[in-house]
């Protein structure tokens, strides 16, 4: 997975899924890596990753998303 770049990280997996969906709507491939502990939900995070070739587009979309909130 060396050609994938982390572009977003959060403590709440549903927020990562929203970011992934927003990117998908704009034709950017994304995956969520949920690294939350299954026993203790206060530990870990959810990370959104995109292919390195789509990093600039994804980061620009995230800026638009944050601005519109």
KEPA-728525 format. One line per 2 residues: number of its first residue (from 1); their letters; for each residue x, y, z of N, C-alpha, C, O. Coordinates in nm, 3 decimals, always signed. Example, Ala and Ser with C-alpha at 12.3 -4.5 7.8 and 13.67 -1.06 7.14 Angstrom:
BEGIN
1) AS) +1.319,-0.569,+0.780,+1.230,-0.450,+0.780,+1.320,-0.330,+0.780,+1.424,-0.332,+0.846; +1.285,-0.225,+0.708,+1.367,-0.106,+0.714,+1.290,+0.003,+0.787,+1.341,+0.114,+0.804
This chain:
BEGIN
1) XX) +0.083,-0.120,+0.000,+0.000,+0.000,+0.000,+0.087,+0.125,+0.000,+0.045,+0.230,+0.051; +0.204,+0.115,-0.055,+0.298,+0.226,-0.050,+0.260,+0.343,-0.140,+0.311,+0.453,-0.122
3) XX) +0.172,+0.320,-0.235,+0.133,+0.430,-0.323,+0.004,+0.497,-0.277,-0.058,+0.571,-0.353; -0.036,+0.473,-0.152,-0.153,+0.537,-0.092,-0.106,+0.638,+0.012,-0.008,+0.615,+0.083
5) XX) -0.177,+0.751,+0.019,-0.139,+0.862,+0.107,-0.252,+0.888,+0.207,-0.369,+0.889,+0.170; -0.215,+0.909,+0.332,-0.313,+0.946,+0.434,-0.349,+1.093,+0.415,-0.261,+1.180,+0.412
7) XX) -0.480,+1.121,+0.403,-0.519,+1.261,+0.386,-0.612,+1.310,+0.497,-0.637,+1.430,+0.509; -0.664,+1.216,+0.578,-0.757,+1.257,+0.683,-0.753,+1.154,+0.795,-0.744,+1.034,+0.769
9) XX) -0.758,+1.200,+0.918,-0.760,+1.111,+1.034,-0.855,+1.167,+1.138,-0.858,+1.288,+1.162; -0.933,+1.079,+1.200,-1.030,+1.121,+1.299,-1.047,+1.012,+1.404,-1.011,+0.897,+1.382
11) XX) -1.102,+1.050,+1.516,-1.131,+0.953,+1.622,-1.267,+0.886,+1.602,-1.298,+0.787,+1.668; -1.348,+0.940,+1.512,-1.482,+0.885,+1.489,-1.492,+0.825,+1.348,-1.486,+0.898,+1.249
13) XX) -1.507,+0.694,+1.340,-1.511,+0.627,+1.209,-1.619,+0.680,+1.116,-1.600,+0.678,+0.994; -1.732,+0.725,+1.168,-1.838,+0.775,+1.079,-1.794,+0.901,+1.005,-1.836,+0.923,+0.892
15) XX) -1.710,+0.984,+1.067,-1.660,+1.102,+0.997,-1.568,+1.062,+0.882,-1.571,+1.123,+0.775; -1.487,+0.960,+0.905,-1.401,+0.910,+0.798,-1.484,+0.856,+0.683,-1.449,+0.875,+0.567
17) XX) -1.594,+0.788,+0.714,-1.682,+0.735,+0.609,-1.748,+0.848,+0.530,-1.768,+0.836,+0.409; -1.782,+0.958,+0.598,-1.838,+1.074,+0.528,-1.737,+1.135,+0.431,-1.771,+1.171,+0.319
19) XX) -1.613,+1.145,+0.475,-1.508,+1.199,+0.388,-1.488,+1.107,+0.268,-1.477,+1.154,+0.155; -1.484,+0.978,+0.293,-1.470,+0.881,+0.184,-1.583,+0.894,+0.083,-1.560,+0.894,-0.038
21) XX) -1.706,+0.907,+0.132,-1.822,+0.920,+0.043,-1.814,+1.049,-0.038,-1.844,+1.049,-0.158; -1.773,+1.158,+0.025,-1.759,+1.286,-0.045,-1.655,+1.276,-0.156,-1.675,+1.326,-0.267
23) XX) -1.543,+1.211,-0.126,-1.440,+1.194,-0.228,-1.491,+1.106,-0.342,-1.465,+1.134,-0.459; -1.562,+1.000,-0.309,-1.616,+0.910,-0.411,-1.714,+0.983,-0.502,-1.717,+0.959,-0.623
25) XX) -1.796,+1.072,-0.445,-1.890,+1.151,-0.525,-1.815,+1.237,-0.627,-1.869,+1.271,-0.733; -1.693,+1.271,-0.595,-1.611,+1.355,-0.682,-1.504,+1.274,-0.756,-1.402,+1.327,-0.798
27) XX) -1.531,+1.145,-0.769,-1.449,+1.053,-0.849,-1.305,+1.039,-0.800,-1.212,+1.024,-0.880; -1.287,+1.044,-0.669,-1.158,+1.017,-0.609,-1.170,+0.886,-0.532,-1.256,+0.872,-0.445
29) XX) -1.085,+0.792,-0.564,-1.085,+0.663,-0.497,-1.031,+0.682,-0.355,-0.928,+0.747,-0.337; -1.099,+0.625,-0.256,-1.054,+0.638,-0.117,-1.091,+0.512,-0.039,-1.187,+0.443,-0.072
31) XX) -1.013,+0.485,+0.063,-1.042,+0.376,+0.155,-1.032,+0.428,+0.297,-0.962,+0.526,+0.324; -1.102,+0.362,+0.387,-1.094,+0.395,+0.529,-1.024,+0.280,+0.600,-1.062,+0.164,+0.586
33) XX) -0.922,+0.314,+0.674,-0.854,+0.216,+0.758,-0.898,+0.244,+0.902,-0.855,+0.341,+0.963; -0.983,+0.156,+0.954,-1.034,+0.173,+1.089,-0.938,+0.103,+1.186,-0.931,-0.019,+1.190
35) XX) -0.867,+0.183,+1.262,-0.769,+0.130,+1.355,-0.815,+0.147,+1.500,-0.734,+0.154,+1.592; -0.946,+0.153,+1.517,-1.003,+0.165,+1.651,-0.995,+0.030,+1.721,-1.017,-0.074,+1.658
37) XX) -0.966,+0.030,+1.847,-0.963,-0.092,+1.927,-1.105,-0.143,+1.944,-1.194,-0.066,+1.981; -1.128,-0.270,+1.918,-1.265,-0.323,+1.924,-1.315,-0.337,+2.067,-1.436,-0.337,+2.090
39) XX) -1.226,-0.348,+2.163,-1.267,-0.362,+2.303,-1.277,-0.227,+2.374,-1.368,-0.205,+2.455; -1.184,-0.138,+2.343,-1.179,-0.007,+2.408,-1.189,+0.100,+2.301,-1.088,+0.137,+2.242
41) XX) -1.308,+0.149,+2.276,-1.333,+0.240,+2.165,-1.268,+0.377,+2.180,-1.277,+0.460,+2.090; -1.203,+0.402,+2.291,-1.136,+0.532,+2.308,-0.995,+0.532,+2.248,-0.931,+0.637,+2.240
43) XX) -0.946,+0.416,+2.206,-0.812,+0.405,+2.151,-0.817,+0.385,+2.000,-0.901,+0.311,+1.949; -0.727,+0.451,+1.930,-0.715,+0.433,+1.786,-0.785,+0.542,+1.707,-0.841,+0.637,+1.763
45) XX) -0.779,+0.526,+1.575,-0.837,+0.627,+1.487,-0.881,+0.562,+1.357,-0.852,+0.446,+1.330; -0.951,+0.640,+1.279,-0.990,+0.598,+1.144,-0.919,+0.692,+1.047,-0.922,+0.814,+1.063
47) XX) -0.857,+0.634,+0.946,-0.776,+0.710,+0.852,-0.832,+0.694,+0.711,-0.866,+0.583,+0.669; -0.843,+0.806,+0.638,-0.883,+0.802,+0.498,-0.757,+0.812,+0.414,-0.673,+0.900,+0.434
49) XX) -0.745,+0.719,+0.319,-0.628,+0.715,+0.233,-0.672,+0.719,+0.087,-0.776,+0.665,+0.051; -0.590,+0.784,+0.005,-0.617,+0.794,-0.139,-0.490,+0.756,-0.215,-0.380,+0.762,-0.159
51) XX) -0.505,+0.717,-0.341,-0.385,+0.691,-0.422,-0.301,+0.819,-0.433,-0.354,+0.930,-0.441; -0.171,+0.802,-0.433,-0.081,+0.918,-0.441,-0.111,+1.004,-0.563,-0.093,+1.126,-0.559
53) XX) -0.155,+0.942,-0.670,-0.185,+1.018,-0.793,-0.307,+1.109,-0.778,-0.326,+1.199,-0.860; -0.389,+1.086,-0.675,-0.508,+1.168,-0.655,-0.497,+1.256,-0.530,-0.595,+1.316,-0.488
55) XX) -0.379,+1.262,-0.472,-0.360,+1.337,-0.347,-0.399,+1.484,-0.360,-0.474,+1.535,-0.276; -0.352,+1.553,-0.461,-0.381,+1.697,-0.476,-0.530,+1.722,-0.490,-0.584,+1.814,-0.429
57) XX) -0.596,+1.642,-0.571,-0.741,+1.658,-0.589,-0.814,+1.634,-0.458,-0.903,+1.710,-0.421; -0.775,+1.527,-0.388,-0.841,+1.494,-0.261,-0.822,+1.604,-0.158,-0.917,+1.639,-0.088
59) XX) -0.703,+1.658,-0.147,-0.676,+1.765,-0.051,-0.756,+1.890,-0.085,-0.807,+1.958,+0.005; -0.768,+1.923,-0.213,-0.848,+2.038,-0.253,-0.995,+2.016,-0.219,-1.062,+2.109,-0.173
61) XX) -1.044,+1.896,-0.240,-1.183,+1.866,-0.207,-1.207,+1.874,-0.056,-1.313,+1.919,-0.012; -1.110,+1.829,+0.023,-1.124,+1.838,+0.167,-1.131,+1.983,+0.214,-1.206,+2.016,+0.306
63) XX) -1.053,+2.069,+0.152,-1.059,+2.212,+0.186,-1.198,+2.269,+0.156,-1.253,+2.345,+0.234; -1.252,+2.230,+0.042,-1.389,+2.275,+0.007,-1.491,+2.220,+0.105,-1.582,+2.292,+0.147
65) XX) -1.476,+2.096,+0.142,-1.568,+2.033,+0.236,-1.565,+2.103,+0.372,-1.670,+2.132,+0.429; -1.445,+2.131,+0.422,-1.431,+2.199,+0.551,-1.485,+2.341,+0.545,-1.546,+2.388,+0.641
67) XX) -1.464,+2.409,+0.433,-1.513,+2.545,+0.418,-1.665,+2.551,+0.420,-1.724,+2.645,+0.474; -1.729,+2.451,+0.361,-1.875,+2.449,+0.350,-1.943,+2.406,+0.479,-2.066,+2.417,+0.489
69) X) -1.870,+2.359,+0.577,-1.933,+2.314,+0.702,-1.967,+2.425,+0.792,-2.021,+2.403,+0.900
